[in-house]
Every structure is written in C-alpha cells, then in structure tokens.
Amino acid sequence: MEIKIDNIGQLAGVARDLLVSFPDDRFFAFFGKMGVGKTTLIKELCAHLGVEDVVCSPTFAIVNEYSAQGGEPVYHFDFYRLKSIAEAYDIGYEEYFYSGFYCFTEWTEKVEELLPECYVRVEIVEQDGGRTLTAVAER
C-alpha cells in the first residue's frame, strides 16, 4: 500500500488505514529519517487502539508500554540511541516482539536482524514538501 500525504494532519486517517489494511498484524516496523513523522503516526495508531496514556518517543527508555482499550499492552520502541545489538537483548526484546500484542518500532534498522518473521514494514519518505508512506507485510 502506498499513501501520499501533504501534511501531518492526515496521519490520523493513515493510521486508521494501516490498522484496517493489516488487521491481523501486530508488529509494525517504521523506517524513515528523523523528523519525517514516525512518532506522530505511532501516536495516531495508539489513539485508534484506544490508548489514553501520553504517547511519546521512548528515546532514552528504549521502550514505552501503553494500555489499549481493553487493557492490552501496546509497546513502542525507539532504537535511536542503541549502541549495540546487545542492548536489545538486555531489555529482553523477545518478550515484547513475540508477545502477540501491538509493537511499534522506530529506528528499526538498528535491530532489523532481530525482527520477527512476519511484520509490517512502514517506510516514510519526505519528498516535494509532502510525504510518501509505503506499507508492506513482510512474510
């Protein structure tokens, strides 16, 4: 799926479209340069899942856990400050990645070798004052 957006305000609709287009997927791996809208899109995804917590990038904590509607956890990772793959092992990434609950990862390229076999790859590219978002289910 490919979506072109002109402004960040359209991300609420994009979030809805992602969840509808990939109803059985729970792992969404985000790729894109700094400032392209990864965190903002994840905030919108969390809003659609009924998360009432404040959603912010877990840059220093690496992972934030939120509660979705119904009490299920939603995991939000930011691997930007990861110095080595060993740090992902240290936080017990497997428990999160293979939990069956929603996982949203930013700066995923730093842990790409650890990704589950099935996930949705979401790439956001800035171009011509807008953004193009491509989402593909990797199987």
Phi, psi and omega in degrees: 000138178231133181230133174256133179233144181266333180211160184297337179296342179278355185293335177298316178292323178296318179300314178301314180299320178297313182294325178287321182288334182232063188293335183262353181271144180237352182244117181240116182258119184260137179230140178159158181293165178300136176084007183277345176117016181299308182296320180297319177294319178296322175302317180292321176300315179298319178300318179293335179273000178087016178290126178256351177294161173287122181261121178217160182293128179275051186306316183269329181276343184075317180224137170245144175245130178242165175252124177274173176302133183092356175087358179290143179286151171234129182253133182234117182251145170227109184265014184305316185270005179297126181269332179206159179297335179300328179296327177293321176296320182298327180274358179074047184309326184301321180299325179278307187300326185252020182284338185088358177262165180299132174231129176239124183241136174250152184055044184296334181302338180284343181230020187306326181292345182262355185298148176296165182298323181245126177198167176257121179268118181244115178250131178242124181236131177275131177201139177051041178078354178239199179221148172243129180247128176241129178235128182224134175280120177267129181229000000 
